[in-house]
Amino acid sequence: MERRSALDRLSAGSPRLPSIGRWCAVALLVCNGRYLMQLRDDKPAILLPNHWALFGGTVDDGEDAAAALRRELVEELELRPRTVVPFTEMTVALPLVPPRLDRMSFFTVPVNEEDLAATVQHEGAAKRLFDPAALARQKRVAPWDLAAVLMHARSTELFGPR
C-alpha cells in the first residue's frame, strides 16, 4: 500500500514531487540495426538486477550528458566512440519508496563489428546485440531502455526522415 500511496501523490500533482534523483547518459549502440545491451549483474542491491539494459551511467557534477556518456563507455567497454548524437530525453518516475525521478539522456552511437570486437566489458554479466523485436520479447529488460530502442528503431515512421 505504501508504494501505491507514493505513486498516487505523484499522479495527483502533489506540489511535493521529488526532484531529479539521478541524471543518466545512455548509449543506443547501433550496429547494423541491432542494439548492444548489457545484462545487469544479479545483485539484489542494484535497480533491475539480471535485466538487459543499455550501457551508460550517471552524469557527474560539472559534466554534460555527452561527456558523461563518453566517459562511461570508456569505463564500461573501453570504447571511444567516433560519434555521439543526441536522440531523446525522458524523465521517469520510479515507483520506489520514496518515489524517485530519473532523467535519462539517450544518444545514438553508431558502431561496427570491429568496434564491438575490440570492446572489453567491465560492468554487467554479459553483452549481446538484439534486434528490436527480439529485445521486446525479453522478459527482463529495463522498460525505459526498451522504449528508447523501439522509438529509435521506428524513428523514421514516427517522426519522418531526419
TORDREN-326968 format. One line per 8 residues: their letters; for each residue y, z, x of N, C-alpha, C. Coordinates in nm, 4 decimals. Example, Ala and Ser with C-alpha at 12.3 -4.5 7.8 and 13.67 -1.06 7.14 Angstrom:
<tipas>
as) -0.5690 0.7800 1.3190 -0.4500 0.7800 1.2300 -0.3300 0.7800 1.3200 ~ -0.2250 0.7080 1.2850 -0.1060 0.7140 1.3670 0.0030 0.7870 1.2900
</tipas>
This chain:
<tipas>
merrsald) -0.1190 0.0000 0.0809 0.0000 0.0000 0.0000 0.1262 0.0000 0.0858 ~ 0.1197 0.0688 0.1976 0.2383 0.0773 0.2828 0.2818 -0.0609 0.3304 ~ 0.1843 -0.1452 0.3663 0.2180 -0.2806 0.4097 0.2877 -0.3561 0.2971 ~ 0.2353 -0.3455 0.1781 0.2936 -0.4167 0.0651 0.4367 -0.3710 0.0398 ~ 0.4639 -0.2426 0.0444 0.5997 -0.1960 0.0177 0.6964 -0.2447 0.1251 ~ 0.6500 -0.2552 0.2500 0.7368 -0.3077 0.3549 0.7687 -0.4544 0.3291 ~ 0.6690 -0.5319 0.2873 0.6932 -0.6723 0.2549 0.7779 -0.6861 0.1297 ~ 0.7568 -0.5965 0.0338 0.8406 -0.6004 -0.0865 0.9868 -0.5831 -0.0505
rlsagspr) 1.0161 -0.4937 0.0461 1.1557 -0.4750 0.0882 1.2113 -0.6027 0.1491 ~ 1.1283 -0.6740 0.2281 1.1739 -0.7998 0.2870 1.2037 -0.9023 0.1787 ~ 1.1120 -0.9184 0.0828 1.1300 -1.0220 -0.0183 1.2368 -0.9839 -0.1197 ~ 1.2664 -0.8564 -0.1345 1.3685 -0.8134 -0.2302 1.5094 -0.8283 -0.1742 ~ 1.5201 -0.8794 -0.0525 1.6525 -0.8997 0.0059 1.7180 -0.7699 0.0482 ~ 1.6380 -0.6745 0.0877 1.6900 -0.5466 0.1327 1.7941 -0.5669 0.2426 ~ 1.9063 -0.4951 0.2352 2.0060 -0.5084 0.3408 1.9577 -0.4527 0.4744 ~ 1.8441 -0.3855 0.4766 1.7932 -0.3255 0.5993 1.6786 -0.4066 0.6573
lpsigrwc) 1.6924 -0.5390 0.6532 1.5913 -0.6234 0.7154 1.5881 -0.5958 0.8650 ~ 1.4707 -0.6027 0.9237 1.4642 -0.5795 1.0677 1.5339 -0.6917 1.1439 ~ 1.5870 -0.6571 1.2595 1.6450 -0.7603 1.3459 1.5313 -0.8326 1.4160 ~ 1.5644 -0.9391 1.4864 1.4621 -1.0151 1.5578 1.3910 -0.9223 1.6553 ~ 1.2580 -0.9125 1.6417 1.1798 -0.8252 1.7280 1.1443 -0.8910 1.8595 ~ 1.1095 -1.0184 1.8541 1.0752 -1.0946 1.9750 1.1289 -1.2352 1.9581 ~ 1.1707 -1.2929 2.0676 1.2084 -1.4337 2.0707 1.1105 -1.5000 2.1644 ~ 1.0363 -1.5968 2.1145 0.9333 -1.6621 2.1933 0.9629 -1.8107 2.2091
avallvcn) 0.9307 -1.8627 2.3250 0.9361 -2.0058 2.3522 0.7919 -2.0553 2.3535 ~ 0.7661 -2.1636 2.2805 0.6293 -2.2078 2.2576 0.6165 -2.3564 2.2907 ~ 0.5070 -2.3939 2.3577 0.4864 -2.5318 2.4021 0.3885 -2.6058 2.3128 ~ 0.4323 -2.7189 2.2609 0.3431 -2.8153 2.1978 0.3023 -2.9117 2.3092 ~ 0.1982 -2.8736 2.3859 0.1486 -2.9557 2.4968 0.0647 -3.0681 2.4369 ~ 0.1205 -3.1890 2.4373 0.0599 -3.3015 2.3662 0.0024 -3.4015 2.4661 ~ -0.1275 -3.4302 2.4482 -0.1985 -3.5269 2.5338 -0.2734 -3.6235 2.4421 ~ -0.2258 -3.7468 2.4336 -0.2914 -3.8491 2.3509 -0.3151 -3.8023 2.2077
grylmqlr) -0.2144 -3.7411 2.1464 -0.2253 -3.6979 2.0078 -0.3010 -3.5689 1.9865 ~ -0.3436 -3.5059 2.0956 -0.4135 -3.3780 2.0860 -0.3255 -3.2686 2.1456 ~ -0.3484 -3.1455 2.1029 -0.2635 -3.0321 2.1391 -0.3448 -2.9298 2.2169 ~ -0.2902 -2.8869 2.3308 -0.3589 -2.7878 2.4130 -0.3342 -2.6488 2.3552 ~ -0.4439 -2.5801 2.3277 -0.4391 -2.4454 2.2702 -0.5102 -2.3500 2.3651 ~ -0.4698 -2.2228 2.3576 -0.5411 -2.1194 2.4322 -0.6105 -2.0274 2.3336 ~ -0.7299 -1.9835 2.3699 -0.7994 -1.8824 2.2919 -0.7499 -1.7481 2.3431 ~ -0.6788 -1.6755 2.2576 -0.6239 -1.5469 2.2985 -0.7372 -1.4499 2.3318
ddkpaill) -0.7081 -1.3611 2.4261 -0.8076 -1.2613 2.4647 -0.8518 -1.1801 2.3435 ~ -0.9730 -1.1309 2.3471 -1.0267 -1.0496 2.2376 -0.9982 -0.9022 2.2656 ~ -0.8694 -0.8686 2.2620 -0.8240 -0.7320 2.2877 -0.7570 -0.6805 2.1613 ~ -0.8060 -0.5708 2.1047 -0.7506 -0.5220 1.9780 -0.6028 -0.4832 1.9845 ~ -0.5508 -0.4584 2.1034 -0.4115 -0.4144 2.1160 -0.3105 -0.5296 2.1051 ~ -0.3578 -0.6559 2.1094 -0.2639 -0.7678 2.1013 -0.2635 -0.8258 1.9605 ~ -0.1563 -0.8942 1.9271 -0.1459 -0.9622 1.7986 -0.2412 -1.0824 1.7994 ~ -0.3189 -1.0956 1.6946 -0.4132 -1.2068 1.6763 -0.5118 -1.2237 1.7920
pnhwalfg) -0.5882 -1.1198 1.8219 -0.6896 -1.1357 1.9267 -0.7936 -1.2396 1.8855 ~ -0.8470 -1.3099 1.9849 -0.9533 -1.4074 1.9620 -0.9127 -1.5177 1.8631 ~ -0.7861 -1.5558 1.8651 -0.7346 -1.6665 1.7840 -0.6858 -1.7776 1.8763 ~ -0.6937 -1.9003 1.8293 -0.6335 -2.0118 1.9017 -0.4834 -2.0081 1.8808 ~ -0.4078 -2.0318 1.9864 -0.2615 -2.0277 1.9805 -0.2056 -2.1238 2.0848 ~ -0.0814 -2.1615 2.0655 -0.0122 -2.2434 2.1640 0.0244 -2.1574 2.2847 ~ 0.0508 -2.2213 2.3966 0.0956 -2.1494 2.5160 0.2454 -2.1199 2.5043 ~ 0.2876 -2.0105 2.5638 0.4287 -1.9723 2.5626 0.4408 -1.8224 2.5762
gtvddged) 0.5623 -1.7734 2.5545 0.5825 -1.6291 2.5661 0.7253 -1.5892 2.5380 ~ 0.7543 -1.4660 2.5670 0.8824 -1.4045 2.5346 0.9962 -1.4604 2.6186 ~ 1.1094 -1.4795 2.5520 1.2331 -1.5175 2.6206 1.2948 -1.3888 2.6740 ~ 1.3126 -1.3813 2.8054 1.3700 -1.2623 2.8681 1.5216 -1.2621 2.8567 ~ 1.5806 -1.1440 2.8700 1.7265 -1.1324 2.8703 1.7854 -1.2253 2.9753 ~ 1.8892 -1.2973 2.9381 1.9566 -1.3871 3.0308 1.8951 -1.5257 3.0397 ~ 1.7809 -1.5483 2.9731 1.7154 -1.6792 2.9736 1.7480 -1.7541 2.8455 ~ 1.7455 -1.8857 2.8533 1.7426 -1.9621 2.7291 1.5961 -1.9973 2.7039
aaaalrre) 1.5666 -2.0489 2.5856 1.4275 -2.0723 2.5474 1.3595 -2.1759 2.6375 ~ 1.4304 -2.2814 2.6748 1.3696 -2.3847 2.7599 1.3326 -2.3283 2.8975 ~ 1.4202 -2.2483 2.9545 1.3904 -2.1863 3.0844 1.2722 -2.0908 3.0717 ~ 1.2670 -2.0151 2.9621 1.1552 -1.9230 2.9402 1.0241 -1.9996 2.9279 ~ 1.0280 -2.1119 2.8569 0.9067 -2.1906 2.8410 0.8579 -2.2444 2.9757 ~ 0.9486 -2.2974 3.0547 0.9105 -2.3477 3.1874 0.8482 -2.2353 3.2709 ~ 0.9086 -2.1159 3.2687 0.8550 -2.0012 3.3436 0.7162 -1.9640 3.2921 ~ 0.7012 -1.9562 3.1600 0.5726 -1.9182 3.1013 0.4620 -2.0182 3.1359
lveelelr) 0.4950 -2.1478 3.1355 0.3930 -2.2478 3.1672 0.3480 -2.2383 3.3125 ~ 0.4395 -2.2029 3.4022 0.4002 -2.1811 3.5419 0.3119 -2.0562 3.5503 ~ 0.3514 -1.9476 3.4846 0.2744 -1.8228 3.4893 0.1364 -1.8380 3.4261 ~ 0.1284 -1.9064 3.3123 0.0032 -1.9129 3.2373 -0.0900 -2.0242 3.2829 ~ -0.0323 -2.1369 3.3294 -0.1149 -2.2546 3.3594 -0.0871 -2.3190 3.4956 ~ 0.0094 -2.2659 3.5701 0.0552 -2.3306 3.6938 0.0991 -2.4752 3.6655 ~ 0.1609 -2.4934 3.5492 0.2071 -2.6250 3.5060 0.3590 -2.6303 3.5156 ~ 0.4083 -2.7324 3.5826 0.5524 -2.7567 3.5933 0.5835 -2.8850 3.5185
prtvvpft) 0.6190 -2.8724 3.3907 0.6364 -2.9924 3.3086 0.7560 -3.0772 3.3527 ~ 0.7372 -3.2082 3.3430 0.8456 -3.3013 3.3726 0.9485 -3.3007 3.2602 ~ 0.8995 -3.2884 3.1363 0.9857 -3.2985 3.0184 0.9585 -3.1834 2.9231 ~ 1.0656 -3.1231 2.8737 1.0589 -3.0189 2.7710 1.1638 -3.0564 2.6666 ~ 1.1188 -3.0931 2.5461 1.2089 -3.1430 2.4420 1.2081 -3.0471 2.3235 ~ 1.3237 -2.9948 2.2821 1.3263 -2.9074 2.1639 1.2676 -2.9796 2.0423 ~ 1.1822 -2.9101 1.9672 1.1240 -2.9693 1.8467 1.1707 -2.8980 1.7201 ~ 1.1421 -2.7694 1.7091 1.1832 -2.6946 1.5900 1.1902 -2.5466 1.6242
emtvalpl) 1.2440 -2.4725 1.5326 1.2526 -2.3274 1.5495 1.2244 -2.2633 1.4152 ~ 1.1569 -2.1505 1.4175 1.1320 -2.0773 1.2936 1.1407 -1.9281 1.3197 ~ 1.1707 -1.8571 1.2142 1.1679 -1.7121 1.2169 1.0608 -1.6689 1.1179 ~ 0.9699 -1.5842 1.1637 0.8570 -1.5409 1.0832 0.8657 -1.3905 1.0637 ~ 0.8542 -1.3480 0.9382 0.8475 -1.2050 0.9066 0.7009 -1.1637 0.9125 ~ 0.6661 -1.0894 1.0154 0.5279 -1.0446 1.0311 0.5040 -0.9213 0.9452 ~ 0.3976 -0.9209 0.8658 0.3719 -0.8083 0.7748 0.3091 -0.6893 0.8455 ~ 0.3736 -0.6446 0.9516 0.3298 -0.5265 1.0239 0.3969 -0.4049 0.9630
vpprldrm) 0.3561 -0.2888 1.0047 0.4222 -0.1660 0.9620 0.4839 -0.1026 1.0854 ~ 0.6166 -0.1017 1.0996 0.7130 -0.1655 1.0083 0.7151 -0.3172 1.0300 ~ 0.7690 -0.3925 0.9324 0.7751 -0.5381 0.9471 0.8550 -0.5765 1.0715 ~ 0.8209 -0.6930 1.1268 0.8902 -0.7412 1.2463 0.9234 -0.8886 1.2263 ~ 1.0443 -0.9263 1.2625 1.0838 -1.0660 1.2612 1.0692 -1.1221 1.4013 ~ 1.0022 -1.2352 1.4122 0.9900 -1.3041 1.5403 1.0564 -1.4402 1.5293 ~ 1.1362 -1.4738 1.6272 1.1994 -1.6052 1.6374 1.1149 -1.6870 1.7330 ~ 1.0791 -1.8083 1.6929 0.9930 -1.8936 1.7745 1.0594 -2.0286 1.7939
sfftvpvn) 1.0837 -2.0627 1.9190 1.1425 -2.1917 1.9559 1.0305 -2.2793 2.0106 ~ 1.0027 -2.3901 1.9411 0.8941 -2.4804 1.9785 0.9495 -2.6017 2.0517 ~ 0.8818 -2.6391 2.1600 0.9212 -2.7531 2.2422 0.8038 -2.8485 2.2566 ~ 0.8327 -2.9784 2.2545 0.7321 -3.0788 2.2843 0.7251 -3.0953 2.4361 ~ 0.6046 -3.0883 2.4892 0.5823 -3.1044 2.6330 0.4721 -3.2090 2.6501 ~ 0.5100 -3.3356 2.6737 0.4076 -3.4378 2.6939 0.3331 -3.4150 2.8249 ~ 0.2006 -3.4247 2.8196 0.1171 -3.4105 2.9389 0.0102 -3.5189 2.9350 ~ -0.0487 -3.5466 3.0517 -0.1590 -3.6422 3.0570 -0.2844 -3.5700 3.1077
eedlaatv) -0.3935 -3.6440 3.1126 -0.5212 -3.5840 3.1545 -0.5130 -3.5261 3.2960 ~ -0.4399 -3.5931 3.3848 -0.4271 -3.5444 3.5228 -0.3504 -3.4120 3.5263 ~ -0.2441 -3.4031 3.4472 -0.1688 -3.2770 3.4387 -0.2611 -3.1637 3.3956 ~ -0.3404 -3.1886 3.2918 -0.4282 -3.0847 3.2390 -0.5383 -3.0477 3.3370 ~ -0.5914 -3.1463 3.4070 -0.6975 -3.1183 3.5049 -0.6463 -3.0304 3.6187 ~ -0.5167 -3.0387 3.6475 -0.4593 -2.9604 3.7579 -0.4196 -2.8189 3.7153 ~ -0.4279 -2.7864 3.5853 -0.3866 -2.6531 3.5415 -0.4885 -2.5476 3.5826 ~ -0.4374 -2.4268 3.6037 -0.5196 -2.3091 3.6321 -0.4786 -2.2043 3.5298
qhegaakr) -0.5688 -2.1692 3.4410 -0.5361 -2.0765 3.3323 -0.5411 -1.9318 3.3801 ~ -0.4284 -1.8606 3.3581 -0.4188 -1.7197 3.3969 -0.4141 -1.6256 3.2776 ~ -0.3983 -1.6781 3.1571 -0.3945 -1.5956 3.0353 -0.4858 -1.6563 2.9323 ~ -0.5496 -1.5702 2.8521 -0.6380 -1.6167 2.7471 -0.7800 -1.6347 2.7971 ~ -0.8713 -1.6502 2.7003 -1.0136 -1.6595 2.7313 -1.0595 -1.8028 2.7552 ~ -0.9854 -1.8997 2.7023 -1.0238 -2.0407 2.7166 -0.9046 -2.1273 2.6800 ~ -0.9175 -2.2575 2.7079 -0.8184 -2.3549 2.6636 -0.8943 -2.4768 2.6147 ~ -0.8328 -2.5484 2.5209 -0.9014 -2.6637 2.4628 -0.8006 -2.7543 2.3953
lfdpaala) -0.8253 -2.8840 2.4024 -0.7453 -2.9813 2.3293 -0.8017 -2.9968 2.1881 ~ -0.7138 -2.9964 2.0890 -0.7531 -3.0157 1.9495 -0.6715 -3.1291 1.8895 ~ -0.7372 -3.2119 1.8075 -0.6567 -3.2979 1.7227 -0.6141 -3.2103 1.6045 ~ -0.5055 -3.2461 1.5359 -0.4529 -3.1585 1.4312 -0.5543 -3.1237 1.3217 ~ -0.6356 -3.2197 1.2793 -0.7331 -3.1924 1.1732 -0.8382 -3.0910 1.2187 ~ -0.8863 -3.1055 1.3408 -0.9853 -3.0102 1.3927 -0.9250 -2.8709 1.4060 ~ -0.7996 -2.8647 1.4484 -0.7335 -2.7346 1.4596 -0.7192 -2.6696 1.3222 ~ -0.6853 -2.7487 1.2225 -0.6685 -2.6953 1.0868 -0.7998 -2.6407 1.0303
rqkrvapw) -0.9122 -2.6876 1.0800 -1.0429 -2.6378 1.0333 -1.0839 -2.5063 1.0998 ~ -1.0156 -2.4681 1.2050 -1.0490 -2.3429 1.2747 -1.0163 -2.2234 1.1849 ~ -1.1034 -2.1242 1.1854 -1.0810 -2.0049 1.1031 -0.9837 -1.9082 1.1692 ~ -0.9747 -1.9119 1.3013 -0.8911 -1.8166 1.3731 -0.7895 -1.8930 1.4563 ~ -0.6735 -1.9191 1.3938 -0.5648 -1.9887 1.4621 -0.4337 -1.9230 1.4185 ~ -0.3418 -1.9060 1.5109 -0.2111 -1.8478 1.4773 -0.1448 -1.9371 1.3719 ~ -0.1139 -1.8839 1.2543 -0.0652 -1.9686 1.1443 0.0661 -2.0396 1.1741 ~ 0.1576 -1.9753 1.2448 0.2856 -2.0395 1.2755 0.2669 -2.1519 1.3766
dlaavlmh) 0.1703 -2.1353 1.4687 0.1412 -2.2416 1.5639 0.0766 -2.3603 1.4928 ~ -0.0162 -2.3329 1.4006 -0.0766 -2.4404 1.3227 0.0299 -2.5159 1.2438 ~ 0.1229 -2.4433 1.1831 0.2309 -2.5084 1.1082 0.3124 -2.5996 1.1994 ~ 0.3452 -2.5531 1.3193 0.4240 -2.6341 1.4124 0.3457 -2.7575 1.4576 ~ 0.2163 -2.7425 1.4853 0.1339 -2.8567 1.5254 0.1290 -2.9603 1.4137 ~ 0.1028 -2.9158 1.2911 0.0947 -3.0107 1.1791 0.2291 -3.0782 1.1538 ~ 0.3365 -3.0035 1.1626 0.4694 -3.0614 1.1440 0.4977 -3.1637 1.2539 ~ 0.4615 -3.1325 1.3782 0.4834 -3.2246 1.4892 0.3980 -3.3502 1.4714
arstelfg) 0.2708 -3.3322 1.4384 0.1799 -3.4459 1.4242 0.2233 -3.5390 1.3114 ~ 0.2862 -3.4844 1.2098 0.3291 -3.5632 1.0933 0.4798 -3.5872 1.0904 ~ 0.5450 -3.5673 1.2029 0.6920 -3.5710 1.2031 0.7497 -3.7049 1.1585 ~ 0.6866 -3.8158 1.1935 0.7398 -3.9452 1.1513 0.7330 -3.9588 0.9991 ~ 0.6190 -3.9208 0.9401 0.6072 -3.9274 0.7935 0.7008 -3.8287 0.7247 ~ 0.7172 -3.7110 0.7839 0.8009 -3.6081 0.7225 0.9497 -3.6340 0.7400 ~ 0.9892 -3.6774 0.8593 1.1315 -3.6811 0.8932 1.1835 -3.8189 0.9338 ~ 1.0941 -3.9183 0.9394 1.1335 -4.0519 0.9798 1.1294 -4.0659 1.1311
pr) 1.1464 -4.1888 1.1785 1.1417 -4.2108 1.3243 1.2589 -4.1417 1.3929 ~ 1.2341 -4.0962 1.5131 1.3394 -4.0282 1.5898 1.4124 -4.1245 1.6774
</tipas>
